[in-house]
């Protein structure tokens, strides 16, 4: 689900330049446009040697723009279970309480594929007045591919991981961002070096819920799942179990952990899939605030 959502959303979104500060870098170029709309262009070049083609070695420019739409409307409409007005107000108040403690630091959402990092990340960025980036989308545009699966097939996983590290490095030079990372980003220690410049949050979703969610939309866009045999749910659950066993300790390195089972229990839900993205975002802010205060 998460990858499908990410592919349907272009990397262009409207961003306020006043929300972003940066350290000097020759690889980041900022341009301010005219009128009410301000444009930010991030120039990300791949410094890696191409294996099969030189086309992804070229500099790739990302245009980011910003609209002044108020965040509650988007939150109310997000996900299959829209947020209630009370949730929107709680999220608004909690974001206002938490934002000063962040001091402009970026938020990095980590977790398994399908855990909702992109959906929750967009809501958090709206609530906090931050800008949102999906690392997988950035990598696709850097390489010049239409999907992560295409990159895996054409260049291999190593190429994807190298580009992932480079993207995280350049994002770490910025501030006031919410970043949705790929499921395997936590496996490289160098990636933690960059993410530790901000605050990392693990979205911990039960495997059964993840498998149902991914199986419902198909596994073709999931290169680490596509080759498994069996029905969609069984093969997805089997592969996710293996991946979590490999990555569990790495996810636990995050500064904060958000357990969807705990949220569901607190709200009286039996199924975590009934949680709204806004409810998850609220818990993210609660856990971040707790981490920062402690």
Beta strands, then each sheet from edge to edge (+ up, - down):
strand 1: 39-45
strand 2: 59-65
strand 3: 107-110
strand 4: 131-134
strand 5: 177-180
strand 6: 199-204
strand 7: 256-259
sheet 1: 1+ 2-
sheet 2: 4+ 5+ 3+ 6+ 7+
end
